[in-house]
Amino acid sequence: MAGKRQGGRARTPDTVEAPVDGGLATLVPDRERPDAWTLLIDGAPQSHVDLADPAHLDFSYQRRLGHLIDLAAPPGRPLRVLHLGGGALTLARYTAHTRPRSTQQVVELDTALVELVRARLPWDRTWRIKVRGGDARAGLAKLPDGWADLVIADVFGGARTPAHLTSAEFLTEVRRVLRPGGHYAANLADGGRLDFLRAQIATVRAAFAEVALAADPAVLRGKRFGNLILYAADQPLPVAELTRRVASDPHPGRVDHGPPLTAFAAGAPITTDATAAPSPAPPESVFC
Protein backbone atom coordinates (compact mmCIF):
# COMPACT_ATOMS: atom_id res chain seq x y z
CA MET A 1 0.00 0.00 0.00
CA ALA A 2 2.74 2.42 -0.97
CA GLY A 3 1.98 6.03 -1.73
CA LYS A 4 2.16 7.45 -5.24
CA ARG A 5 5.51 8.76 -6.41
CA GLN A 6 5.94 12.47 -7.00
CA GLY A 7 9.19 13.71 -8.48
CA GLY A 8 10.90 10.37 -7.77
CA ARG A 9 9.86 10.28 -4.10
CA ALA A 10 7.12 8.17 -2.52
CA ARG A 11 4.22 10.19 -1.18
CA THR A 12 2.97 9.32 2.29
CA PRO A 13 -0.47 7.67 2.05
CA ASP A 14 -3.45 9.78 3.03
CA THR A 15 -5.47 9.34 6.18
CA VAL A 16 -8.56 7.19 5.63
CA GLU A 17 -11.88 7.83 7.38
CA ALA A 18 -14.95 5.62 7.25
CA PRO A 19 -18.10 5.19 9.36
CA VAL A 20 -18.26 1.82 11.10
CA ASP A 21 -20.71 0.35 13.57
CA GLY A 22 -18.71 1.65 16.54
CA GLY A 23 -18.35 5.22 15.29
CA LEU A 24 -15.89 6.91 12.94
CA ALA A 25 -12.87 4.78 12.06
CA THR A 26 -9.68 6.58 11.08
CA LEU A 27 -6.58 4.95 9.60
CA VAL A 28 -3.58 7.22 10.10
CA PRO A 29 -0.34 6.45 8.23
CA ASP A 30 2.80 6.06 10.33
CA ARG A 31 5.28 8.71 9.19
CA GLU A 32 8.24 6.60 10.34
CA ARG A 33 7.16 3.19 8.98
CA PRO A 34 5.95 3.40 5.35
CA ASP A 35 3.59 0.39 5.49
CA ALA A 36 2.24 0.97 8.99
CA TRP A 37 -1.07 2.43 10.15
CA THR A 38 -2.79 3.37 13.38
CA LEU A 39 -6.50 2.61 13.72
CA LEU A 40 -8.63 4.99 15.79
CA ILE A 41 -12.33 4.78 16.60
CA ASP A 42 -13.90 8.16 17.43
CA GLY A 43 -10.40 9.44 18.14
CA ALA A 44 -9.44 6.64 20.55
CA PRO A 45 -6.36 4.64 19.42
CA GLN A 46 -7.25 0.96 18.92
CA SER A 47 -4.48 -0.78 16.99
CA HIS A 48 -1.23 -0.25 15.15
CA VAL A 49 -0.38 -2.50 12.19
CA ASP A 50 2.81 -2.74 10.14
CA LEU A 51 1.87 -4.56 6.93
CA ALA A 52 5.54 -5.08 6.03
CA ASP A 53 6.53 -6.38 9.47
CA PRO A 54 3.74 -8.19 11.36
CA ALA A 55 6.17 -8.92 14.21
CA HIS A 56 6.36 -5.20 15.03
CA LEU A 57 4.10 -4.30 17.97
CA ASP A 58 4.05 -0.55 18.49
CA PHE A 59 1.52 -0.07 21.32
CA SER A 60 2.72 -1.00 24.81
CA TYR A 61 -0.37 -3.08 25.60
CA GLN A 62 0.05 -5.03 22.36
CA ARG A 63 3.70 -5.73 23.16
CA ARG A 64 2.67 -7.10 26.57
CA LEU A 65 0.11 -9.39 24.97
CA GLY A 66 2.74 -10.36 22.41
CA HIS A 67 5.02 -11.49 25.24
CA LEU A 68 2.37 -13.93 26.38
CA ILE A 69 1.95 -15.24 22.82
CA ASP A 70 5.73 -15.79 22.77
CA LEU A 71 5.73 -17.57 26.15
CA ALA A 72 2.56 -19.65 25.80
CA ALA A 73 4.50 -22.48 24.11
CA PRO A 74 8.04 -23.23 22.86
CA PRO A 75 9.15 -20.91 20.02
CA GLY A 76 7.58 -21.67 16.68
CA ARG A 77 5.01 -24.16 17.93
CA PRO A 78 1.59 -23.51 16.34
CA LEU A 79 -1.17 -22.38 18.68
CA ARG A 80 -4.93 -22.36 18.59
CA VAL A 81 -5.87 -18.82 19.57
CA LEU A 82 -9.25 -17.23 20.14
CA HIS A 83 -9.23 -13.44 19.86
CA LEU A 84 -12.28 -11.78 21.40
CA GLY A 85 -12.16 -8.40 19.70
CA GLY A 86 -10.34 -7.98 16.42
CA GLY A 87 -9.54 -4.34 15.74
CA ALA A 88 -7.00 -4.35 12.92
CA LEU A 89 -5.99 -7.97 13.72
CA THR A 90 -2.56 -6.90 14.96
CA LEU A 91 -2.14 -9.79 17.39
CA ALA A 92 -3.58 -12.37 15.00
CA ARG A 93 -1.07 -11.22 12.37
CA TYR A 94 1.73 -11.37 14.95
CA THR A 95 0.78 -14.92 15.94
CA ALA A 96 0.56 -16.10 12.33
CA HIS A 97 3.95 -14.56 11.54
CA THR A 98 5.82 -15.79 14.62
CA ARG A 99 4.04 -19.16 14.91
CA PRO A 100 3.33 -20.44 11.37
CA ARG A 101 0.48 -22.94 10.97
CA SER A 102 -1.34 -21.53 13.99
CA THR A 103 -5.14 -21.73 13.81
CA GLN A 104 -6.93 -18.57 14.90
CA GLN A 105 -10.52 -17.50 15.39
CA VAL A 106 -11.34 -13.79 15.71
CA VAL A 107 -14.74 -12.64 16.98
CA GLU A 108 -15.45 -8.98 16.19
CA LEU A 109 -18.82 -7.30 16.71
CA ASP A 110 -18.13 -4.43 14.31
CA THR A 111 -18.54 -6.08 10.90
CA ALA A 112 -18.14 -2.77 9.07
CA LEU A 113 -14.75 -2.36 10.74
CA VAL A 114 -13.76 -5.86 9.63
CA GLU A 115 -14.62 -4.98 6.03
CA LEU A 116 -12.60 -1.75 6.25
CA VAL A 117 -9.59 -3.67 7.57
CA ARG A 118 -9.98 -6.32 4.84
CA ALA A 119 -9.98 -3.62 2.16
CA ARG A 120 -7.32 -1.25 3.51
CA LEU A 121 -5.10 -3.46 5.70
CA PRO A 122 -5.27 -6.88 4.03
CA TRP A 123 -3.57 -9.86 5.64
CA ASP A 124 -1.93 -12.91 4.10
CA ARG A 125 -4.73 -15.21 2.94
CA THR A 126 -2.57 -18.28 3.59
CA TRP A 127 -2.69 -17.55 7.32
CA ARG A 128 -5.23 -19.66 9.18
CA ILE A 129 -7.21 -16.70 10.49
CA LYS A 130 -11.00 -16.92 10.47
CA VAL A 131 -12.94 -13.77 11.35
CA ARG A 132 -16.50 -14.16 12.62
CA GLY A 133 -18.86 -11.24 13.16
CA GLY A 134 -20.84 -11.05 16.36
CA ASP A 135 -20.78 -10.54 20.10
CA ALA A 136 -17.64 -11.84 21.82
CA ARG A 137 -19.45 -13.85 24.49
CA ALA A 138 -21.85 -15.35 21.97
CA GLY A 139 -18.92 -16.30 19.76
CA LEU A 140 -17.14 -17.85 22.73
CA ALA A 141 -20.19 -20.01 23.45
CA LYS A 142 -20.06 -21.49 19.93
CA LEU A 143 -16.57 -22.97 20.31
CA PRO A 144 -16.10 -26.57 21.46
CA ASP A 145 -14.69 -27.57 24.83
CA GLY A 146 -10.89 -27.52 25.04
CA TRP A 147 -10.43 -25.87 21.62
CA ALA A 148 -7.98 -23.07 22.48
CA ASP A 149 -4.41 -22.90 23.72
CA LEU A 150 -4.88 -19.19 24.35
CA VAL A 151 -7.88 -16.86 24.71
CA ILE A 152 -7.21 -13.12 24.40
CA ALA A 153 -9.99 -10.72 25.45
CA ASP A 154 -9.39 -7.28 23.94
CA VAL A 155 -12.88 -5.86 23.53
CA PHE A 156 -13.78 -2.19 23.86
CA GLY A 157 -17.01 -0.43 23.01
CA GLY A 158 -16.79 3.33 23.29
CA ALA A 159 -13.33 2.87 24.89
CA ARG A 160 -14.87 0.70 27.66
CA THR A 161 -14.86 -3.07 28.23
CA PRO A 162 -18.49 -4.28 28.01
CA ALA A 163 -19.93 -5.46 31.34
CA HIS A 164 -20.80 -8.98 30.19
CA LEU A 165 -17.12 -9.68 29.45
CA THR A 166 -16.00 -8.96 33.04
CA SER A 167 -17.93 -11.56 35.06
CA ALA A 168 -17.25 -14.91 36.70
CA GLU A 169 -19.80 -16.48 34.37
CA PHE A 170 -17.87 -15.18 31.36
CA LEU A 171 -14.68 -16.72 32.75
CA THR A 172 -16.46 -20.04 33.21
CA GLU A 173 -17.02 -20.05 29.45
CA VAL A 174 -13.37 -19.06 28.84
CA ARG A 175 -12.22 -22.01 30.96
CA ARG A 176 -14.52 -24.35 29.05
CA VAL A 177 -12.98 -23.36 25.73
CA LEU A 178 -9.37 -23.54 26.97
CA ARG A 179 -7.56 -26.85 26.76
CA PRO A 180 -5.87 -28.14 29.96
CA GLY A 181 -2.74 -26.03 30.38
CA GLY A 182 -4.17 -23.17 28.29
CA HIS A 183 -3.68 -19.46 28.95
CA TYR A 184 -6.03 -16.47 29.24
CA ALA A 185 -5.13 -12.81 28.75
CA ALA A 186 -7.28 -9.70 29.05
CA ASN A 187 -6.61 -6.10 28.07
CA LEU A 188 -8.32 -3.81 30.59
CA ALA A 189 -8.31 -0.07 31.20
CA ASP A 190 -8.62 1.79 34.48
CA GLY A 191 -7.21 4.70 36.47
CA GLY A 192 -7.43 6.56 39.76
CA ARG A 193 -8.45 4.25 42.61
CA LEU A 194 -8.39 1.22 40.28
CA ASP A 195 -11.54 -0.27 41.78
CA PHE A 196 -12.48 -1.90 38.47
CA LEU A 197 -9.03 -3.48 38.14
CA ARG A 198 -9.08 -4.81 41.71
CA ALA A 199 -12.45 -6.47 41.13
CA GLN A 200 -11.20 -7.98 37.88
CA ILE A 201 -8.14 -9.41 39.62
CA ALA A 202 -10.37 -10.93 42.31
CA THR A 203 -12.67 -12.40 39.65
CA VAL A 204 -9.85 -13.89 37.58
CA ARG A 205 -8.11 -15.23 40.70
CA ALA A 206 -11.31 -17.05 41.61
CA ALA A 207 -11.31 -18.74 38.19
CA PHE A 208 -7.61 -19.56 37.68
CA ALA A 209 -4.85 -20.86 39.94
CA GLU A 210 -2.22 -18.40 38.68
CA VAL A 211 -2.65 -14.73 37.78
CA ALA A 212 -0.16 -11.98 36.87
CA LEU A 213 -0.62 -8.31 36.03
CA ALA A 214 1.52 -6.20 33.68
CA ALA A 215 1.15 -2.43 33.37
CA ASP A 216 2.80 0.95 33.43
CA PRO A 217 3.88 1.72 37.03
CA ALA A 218 2.21 5.15 36.84
CA VAL A 219 -1.13 3.50 36.05
CA LEU A 220 -0.70 1.03 38.93
CA ARG A 221 -0.04 3.97 41.27
CA GLY A 222 -3.27 5.62 40.11
CA LYS A 223 -1.39 8.56 38.57
CA ARG A 224 -2.92 8.17 35.13
CA PHE A 225 -5.47 6.19 33.14
CA GLY A 226 -4.17 3.37 30.96
CA ASN A 227 -4.14 -0.23 29.80
CA LEU A 228 -3.46 -3.14 32.13
CA ILE A 229 -2.90 -6.74 31.06
CA LEU A 230 -4.05 -9.70 33.14
CA TYR A 231 -2.53 -13.13 32.45
CA ALA A 232 -3.99 -16.33 33.92
CA ALA A 233 -3.55 -20.10 33.81
CA ASP A 234 -3.89 -23.14 36.02
CA GLN A 235 -0.17 -23.90 35.90
CA PRO A 236 2.78 -21.69 36.90
CA LEU A 237 3.18 -18.66 34.66
CA PRO A 238 6.62 -17.75 33.24
CA VAL A 239 6.76 -14.77 35.60
CA ALA A 240 10.54 -14.26 35.61
CA GLU A 241 10.84 -14.12 31.82
CA LEU A 242 7.65 -12.08 31.52
CA THR A 243 9.01 -9.58 34.06
CA ARG A 244 12.30 -9.30 32.17
CA ARG A 245 10.55 -8.68 28.85
CA VAL A 246 8.05 -6.15 30.20
CA ALA A 247 10.82 -4.25 32.01
CA SER A 248 12.93 -4.08 28.83
CA ASP A 249 10.16 -2.76 26.57
CA PRO A 250 10.59 0.71 25.00
CA HIS A 251 8.08 1.92 27.61
CA PRO A 252 9.05 -0.27 30.59
CA GLY A 253 6.28 -1.82 32.63
CA ARG A 254 5.94 -3.74 35.88
CA VAL A 255 4.68 -7.27 36.56
CA ASP A 256 2.89 -8.12 39.82
CA HIS A 257 2.26 -11.72 40.88
CA GLY A 258 1.73 -13.76 44.01
CA PRO A 259 1.48 -12.04 47.42
CA PRO A 260 1.82 -8.46 46.07
CA LEU A 261 -1.08 -9.03 43.68
CA THR A 262 -3.12 -10.70 46.43
CA ALA A 263 -2.57 -7.72 48.69
CA PHE A 264 -3.41 -5.26 45.92
CA ALA A 265 -6.82 -6.88 45.32
CA ALA A 266 -7.60 -7.65 48.98
CA GLY A 267 -11.27 -7.07 49.79
CA ALA A 268 -12.34 -6.55 46.18
CA PRO A 269 -15.62 -8.26 45.24
CA ILE A 270 -15.94 -10.96 42.59
CA THR A 271 -17.88 -9.62 39.61
CA THR A 272 -20.92 -11.60 38.49
CA ASP A 273 -23.39 -11.12 35.64
CA ALA A 274 -25.76 -9.55 38.19
CA THR A 275 -23.21 -6.98 39.41
CA ALA A 276 -21.12 -6.39 36.28
CA ALA A 277 -20.56 -2.89 34.90
CA PRO A 278 -18.45 -1.62 32.00
CA SER A 279 -14.92 -0.48 32.69
CA PRO A 280 -14.59 3.22 33.57
CA ALA A 281 -14.78 5.76 30.79
CA PRO A 282 -11.35 7.29 30.12
CA PRO A 283 -10.87 10.98 30.79
CA GLU A 284 -11.12 13.12 27.67
CA SER A 285 -7.50 14.21 28.20
CA VAL A 286 -6.28 10.65 27.50
CA PHE A 287 -6.79 11.08 23.75
CA CYS A 288 -5.87 14.73 23.44
HUSULFEN-V661949 format. One record per pair of residues at least 6 apart in sequence whose C-alpha atoms are under 6 Angstrom apart, sorted by the first residue. I is the first residue (numbers start at 1). J is the second residue. Records with the same first field share a line. If there is no record, write none. Layout:
I: J, J
//
This chain:
3: 10, 11, 12, 13
4: 10, 11
5: 11
15: 27, 28
16: 26, 27
17: 25, 26
18: 24, 25
19: 25
20: 112, 113
21: 110
23: 42
24: 41, 42
25: 40, 41
26: 39, 40
27: 38, 39
28: 37, 38
29: 37
30: 36, 37
35: 50, 51, 52
36: 49, 50, 51
37: 48, 49
38: 47, 48
39: 46, 47
40: 46
47: 88
49: 90
54: 93, 94
55: 94
57: 63
76: 99
77: 99
78: 99, 101, 102
79: 102
80: 102, 103, 104, 148, 149
81: 104, 148, 149, 150, 151
82: 104, 105, 106, 151
83: 106, 152
84: 107, 136, 153, 154
85: 107, 108, 154, 155
86: 106, 108
88: 117
96: 102
103: 128
104: 129
105: 129, 130
106: 131
107: 132, 133, 136
108: 133, 134
109: 133, 134, 135
111: 133
145: 176, 177
146: 177, 178, 179
147: 177, 178, 179
148: 177, 178, 179
149: 178, 179, 182
150: 182, 183, 184
151: 184
152: 185, 186
153: 186
154: 187
155: 161
160: 279, 281
161: 278, 279
162: 278
163: 276, 277, 278
167: 271, 272, 273
168: 272
183: 232, 233
184: 231, 232
185: 230, 231
186: 229, 230
187: 228, 229
188: 227, 228
189: 226, 227, 228
190: 225, 226
191: 222, 224, 225
192: 222
193: 222
198: 265, 268
199: 268, 269, 270
202: 270
203: 270, 271
208: 233, 234
209: 234
210: 232, 233, 234
211: 231, 232
212: 230, 231, 256, 257
213: 229, 230, 255, 256
214: 229, 254, 255
215: 228, 253, 254
216: 253
217: 254
219: 225, 226
243: 255
246: 252, 253
247: 253
//
